[in-house]
Amino acid sequence: MYSCQLLKYSRFYRLPMQNQKLELHSFIRTLPQGSGVYLMKDRLGHVIYVGKAKNLKRRVSSYFQGSRRFVRAQPKIAAMVEMVCEISIHETKNETEALLLEGKLIKEYKPRYNTDFTDDKQFLLVRVDLQNELPRFRLCRHKKEDGSYYYGPFAQAGFLRSTLSEMRKKFGILLSDANPVKLEDGRFRLYDDARAEIFAGHNETTQEKYRERVEEACSFLEGKAKSWLAELREKMQKHAEAMQFERAAEFRDLADALSKTIKKTRRFTKQWPKQEDGNWHGLERLREVLELDRPPAVIECFDISHVSGTFVVASMVRFVSGKSDRRSYRRYKIKSFEGNDDFRSMEEVVGRRYGRLYKAGREFPDLVVIDGGAGQVSSAVKAFTSLEIDPPPMIGLAKREESIVFPDGREEMVLDPRDLGLRMLQQVRDEAHRFANQYNADLRSKRIKESILDDFKGLGAVRKVALLTHFGSIEKLRKATSLQIQELDGIGAKLADRLQLYLSSGKNE
């Protein structure tokens, strides 16, 4: 039997205990189809598995469909599914971010059913150092702002190394182990050993011709390699027809490695719907259904965002005459406590916002919208009570049924999905949600970038924070001298020298 709970950022969906099979299918239909990470938990709330997905809806549903062979064929997965009592998800901008977030959460929670990402390594990247006279293709683990091309990340190191080896044969490029020699006529001899015979083209070439090879290889890493894959599969088929099965298997494995390496990392920008000028029809409808004295010309909305209790942030967006007023947007880090508590978080940010407005003598909005149900709305009311001031008109918008929640105990209101007032509220709520998640993603990206210090032995948490606070960023710390690093309390000359060498040598990449 399943008792599942879906977490989409800070929103929760609960399944009734009765007729759970039917409810499970209804639950899965609410999942988004974008990329992201999912966490499976047992009845005690412990994370037992973390996974990533290109399509969250399709991936999560696959575990709970009895006909799926991969579940029935693998006792480990079947046993895990039986233990699942709660599922939480977090959507990401793209597959790359999902991959990075998956690794971070696996390292953090160490789920019993995960076997990957249990070490402290970062994912591999391919770096092409364009500043070099003859750019080489190297493996690294961290991206720098150094003018190089970076491709990845790649989770499967074996496939990646096989791919680079074949790229050397295919394109005639240099890897990290090459020692090219410049000839008297200005050309370069790339390899002086047996590797010179592997590449079908010229081993001796000009800088201009070599850079053409680099561009072709870079195009391959960007996913533009259908013709090469087709060529390999054609060779596999020919060897198979000739009963040369071992040779055919070699081409098959090579094609599989290449295809897995060069999957594209797509970039896209979500286009938000254009706002109608004024949107007065929706505002007038809100005045009617909410029984307001006048249409809410100024609306402010709050949302909480986090990833499994970490990176807890909040957003406040402001709409004036039905249009977003981006200059008035605000974002918040939770300061009063640590951990995951949506109610306390909402109370804190609402109190901070309107306590500041009250002290400054500024007017409150015509309507405050809380992203959430009765609990979040009650927490917002509690903030005004603590401030000893009367709140403006306030409602909550509960995601599951898109129901309007009132702070005075009135019955929740469910409007027709086509209702202009509901559409106005959804537009405001979705913008607050987007703004909160953007801030959350920014903090996660910054933390991933700064995690380079985690791999340096000899620095505790306090010193790491002190270094980043003092210098402002990893980039500025990297440029600092040993004497500048020693200015911080608790960091001596020996430790500063090691840290400066570690950051500047490139071994941390």
N, C-alpha and C positions, 0 to 999 in steps of 0.2 A: 504494500500500500504506500501511496505517496502523499506526502504533505509538503508541497513545494512553495517556495516564496521567491519571487523575482525582484531583484534590485536593479533598477535602471537609474543609475546615478543615485539619487536619494529617494526614489519612489518605490513603494512596496506593494506587491500584489499577493494576496493570500488565497489559498484554495480551501473551500469547505471540506469537511471530513467525509460527507456523504457523496456517493456516486463519484468517487475520485478519478476513475478512468476517464469518464466523460469530461470532468473538470480539467484533467491534465491536458487533453487535446485542446480545450478552449484556452487554457493557459499558454500553450505553445503557440497558438495562433496570434497572441498578442506580442510575441517576440519580434524585434526588428530584424531586417534582412541584411543589415550592414555588417561590417567587420567589428570585432571586439574580442573580449576575454570573458570566460564564464568560470565561476567557482562553484564546486559542488561540496556540500557540507552534510555532516551526519546529524543525528538527533540532538547531539550536544552542542552543535554549532561549530564544530571543528572542520576546517577546510581539509578535504581528503583528496581533491583533485582540482587542478587548474589547467584550463585548455584555451586555445585561441581558435578563432573561426573567421573565415572569409564571409560566411553567411551564418549569423548566430542562430536564426530560426531553424535553418536546415540542420545545422550541426547538433544543437541541443535536442531537437526532436528525434534524431537518429538513435539516441540512447534508449528511448522509451517506446520504440516500435518493435514489437515482438518478432516481426519478420526480418529484421536486420541481421544479416548473417554474421557481421563482424562482432556483434555483441554476443550472439550464441556461441560463436566459434572460440571466443577468448574468455575463459573462466574468470580471469582477473577483472575484466570489464564488467561481466555479469555480476560478480560479487560486489563490485563498487556500486553499480546501479541499485542493487538491493539496499544498500546503506544510505542512499541519498534521501535526505529529508528537506533539503533547502538548496535552492539554486540562486546565485546572484550573478548578474552580468554587468559589464561596463562597455559601452560602445566607444570606439576609437575612430579617428579621422581616416585611417587607412590600415592596410595589413602590416606595414612596417611598424607602426606604433603599437599594434596589437602584439606583435612578436616581442618587442621590447618590454611591454607591460607584462606579458606572460612570464618572461624570464625573471623580472623583478619580483612578482608575486610568488613564484615558485621558490625563489631564494628566501623570501620573507617567511612563508608559511611552512615550507618543507612538507608538502602533502605526501601522505603515505603511498598513494597510487601514482605519483609522478616519478619517472626515472630520468628524465632529461633536466638539464639546467640546474643540477644539484651542486655543481662546482661554482667557483667564483669567477669564471671566465666571462668576458663579454663576447658578443657575437662578432664574427669575422667580417671585415670589409676588404675590398680590393682598392688599393690606392695607386693612382697613376700620377707620378711626380712631374708635372708639366714644366717645372723650373729647370729640370735637368736637360742637358744637351740631347741625350737620348733617353726619353722617359721609360721607366721600367714599371712593371706591374708587380706590386708587393702586397703582402697580407698585413693587415694591422687590425687593431681592436678599438681604436678611438679616432674620431674625426677631428682634424685641426683646421683652423682657418689659415691655410698656407698656400692657397691657389691651386691645389691638386684636385683631380677628379676622384670622387669616392663612389663606390658601387656596393650596394648591400643594404642591410646586413644579411649574411648567409648563415643559416642555422646548422647546416651539414657541412662540416669542414672537409670530410673525405671527398664529397662530390665537387666541392670548390677546387681543391688541389688537383684533382683529376682533370677538371675543366681547364685550369690554367696550363697544365702540361700539354693538353691537346691544342690549346690556343697558341702555344709556342710553335707547335708543328704546323698549324694551319696558317697563322699570320706572320710568323717569323719575328716575334717580339722578344724583348728581353725581360727576364724575371730577376729576382733579387740575387741569384747566384752568378750572374753574368759579369764578365770583365772585358768589355769591348776595347779594341785597340784602334786608335786613329792612325790612318795610313798617310804617306807623304802626299798623295794627291788629294787629300781632304776627305776621302771616303772613310768609312768605318768597317772593321772586321768585327762582327758581333760575337762569334764564338770561335775558339781555337781548338775545340775538342770534337768528340763524336756528335755533339748536338748540331754542329754545322751541317751534317749530312742528313739530318732529320727533316729540316725545312726544305720544301721543294723549290723555293725561290733562291735568290742570291744572298749569300752570307755576307758579301761585301756590298755596302750600299751607302748612299748619301744621307745626310741628315733629313733632307726634304722627303726623300722616298721612304725613309723609316717612319717619319711622322704620319705618312699616309697609312702605313700599316697600323700605327697606334690608333688612328681614327676609326679604321675598320674594326679593330678589336674592341674598341669602346662601344661602337654600334652594336656589336654582338652582346656585350654585357648589358646593354640597355634593352635587350630582348628582340633585336632585329636580326634574327638568325634562322628564319624558317627554311631558307634554301639549304643551309648547311645540315640542318636536322633531316630534311628530306633526302639529301645525298647520303647521309649515314644509314638511314632506314632502307634506302634502295640497295646499298651494299650489303646490309644484313640479309635482305630478302634474296639477293643473288647467291650469297654463300650458303644460305639455307637450302635453296633449290639445288645447289651443287653438292649437297650432303656434307658440307664443311661446317658442321654445327658449332665447333669450338670457336672458329673465326666469326661465325654469325653471332654467337653469344657475346663476343668482344664488342662488336659494333652495336649490339643491343644495349649492353651496359653503358657504353660511351654515350649513346643517344639519350638514355635515361638520365645520366649524370648531367649532360648539357641542358636538357629540358628543365630539370629541377633547379639548376643554377640560374638560368636566365629568365625566370618568371618575372614579368614586369611589376614594378612598384608604381601603381597608378596614382596620378595626381588629379584631384578634382576640387572644384570650389562650388559649394552649395549656393544656389541662387535663391534668395529669399523673395517671396512674392511682393510685388509692388503694392504700396499702400495707396488707397484711394484718398484724394484730397479731402481732408477733414474727417472722413468716415463718420459723418454726423448721424447717419441712419443707425449705425451700431450703437453710438453713444446715447441716442434718444431711446433706443430699445432698452439699454441698460437702466436708464432712468425709470422706465416703466416697470420692468420686472423686479428691480431692486427697491422700488418705492423710494427713490431719491428725490430731493427737492428740485434738482436741476440735472441736466446731463453732466456726467463726470468728465469735465474738460481736461483735468489732470489726474492721471492714474499712475500709481507706483506699484511695482510687483517685486516680490522677493522669492528667491529660490536657493536651495542648499545643494551642493555637489560634493561628492567624495568618491574615493575608490576603496571600498571595503574598510571604511573607517579611517583611511589615510588621506592626506591632502584635502582636509575639510575646508571648504570655502563657501562663500555666499555671494549673491549678486542682487543688485537693485537696479531695475530699469524704470525709466520715466517716459510716459507718453503724454503729449500735449495736443489736444484737439484731434485725437486719433492717430497721431504720427509720433514716431520715436524721437526723443530728444536725447541723442547720444552724448552730448556734452554733459548731461546731468547723471549719466550712469555712474554707479558706484560698485566696487567690489570689496569684499572683506575676507580677512583671515580670522578664524575663530581664536580668541585670545583668553577667554575666561576658563577654559578647561581643555583637556586633551582627550581624544577618543571620538567615538561616533555616537552622537545623540542629536537627532534632527530637531527635537523640541527645544533643547537648551540652546542649540545653535540659532534657531529662529528667534527665540527670546532675546538673545544677545544682539543680533544685528538690527532687529527692529528697535530695540532700546537705544542702540548707538545712533541710528539714523534720526529718530524723532526726538531724542534727548538733545541732540545737537541743533536741530531745527528750532526746538522750543527755546533753548538758551539764546539763540540768535534772533529770536522774535520773527521767524519766517513762517509763512502760511503752510499748513498741511495740505496734502493732495485732496481731491474730491473723493477719491476711492483708493483703498489699499487692497491689493490682491495678494493672497498668500498661496504659493504653490504647495498644495497639500490638503489634508482633511481636517477633521475636528481637532486632532491633537496639535497640529501646527498652528491653527487659528487660535486655539486657547493659549498657546505659548506667546503668540503675538499680543493678545489681549493682556496677558500677564505682564508684558514689558511696559505697557501703558499704565497699568496699575502700580507698578513699582516706581514709575516716574511721577505718579499722582497727577496725571493729566488725562483729559477725555480723548479717546481715540476718534479719528475720523471714520466715516463709513468703511466697513471692512468685510471682506468675504474670503473664502478659500475656494480653490478649484481643484477638486479631487480627480486624479487622473483616470482611475478605473472606469467610472461611469460618466466622467466629465460633469459631475454634479457640483452645484454651487452650495457651499457650506456657510452657514450664518453663525456669528459668534453669540447670538442671544438664544440659542437653543431651538430656533425654528426648524421645521422639517427641511431636509435637503431638497433642492430644486434641480430637476433634470429638464433641460430645454431640448427642443428639437435640434438635431445636428446642423440643420440649415438656418437656425435662428441667428439673426445678425448680431444680437447681443452676445451670444455664446462665441461666435466667430471673433468678435472684438476681444473678448477675454482670452481666447486661445492664442490669438496673435501676440498679446502682451505676455502671457505665460510662456509661450515658446521662445520669445526673445530673451526673457529672463533666464530660461533654461540654457539657451545657446551661450549667453554671456558668462554664466557660471561655469559651464563646461569648458569654455575657452580658457578661462582663468585657471581652472583645474589642470587642463592639458599643458598650459604654459609652465606651471609649477613642476609638473612631472618631467617635462622635457629638461628644465633647468637642473632638476635633481639628477637625472640620468647623466647629463653632461658633467656635473660636478662629482659624480661617483668615482672619477679617476683617483681621488684621494683615498678611497676605500681600499685600493690595491697597494697603497704604500704602507709598509710596515713601520711602526714607531709613532703613529699619530692616533691619539684617542679622539673621541667624539668632541670634547671640549676644544682641543687644539684645532681640529678641522673647521669648526664653526668660527673660531677666532681668526683663522687665516682667511676664510672666505669673507668674513665681515670686514676685516682690515683692508684687504686688497680689492674686494668687490666682485671678482670673478676669477675663474681658472686662468683665463687668458692673461690677465694682469699679474696674477701670481707667477705664471710661467715666465714672464719677462723680468721678474724681480731678481735682484742679486742676492747672494748669500747674506751679505751684511744687512740688506733691507729685511730679509726674513727673520734675522736674529733680533730685530727690534721688538718682536712680540715676546711677552713674558713666557718663560718656560721652554723656549727654543734656543738651544745652544749652537755653537759654531759647527760641531760635527753633524748634528741633525739637520741644520740648515743647508750645509754642503751637500748632504745626501739627497735632500728634497730638491734642491736646485738642479742637481745633476739628473735626478729622476725625471723632472719635468722638461728639461731642455734636451735630453739625449735622444728622445724619440722612442725609447724602449717601452714607454707606457702606451704606445699607440696600439 
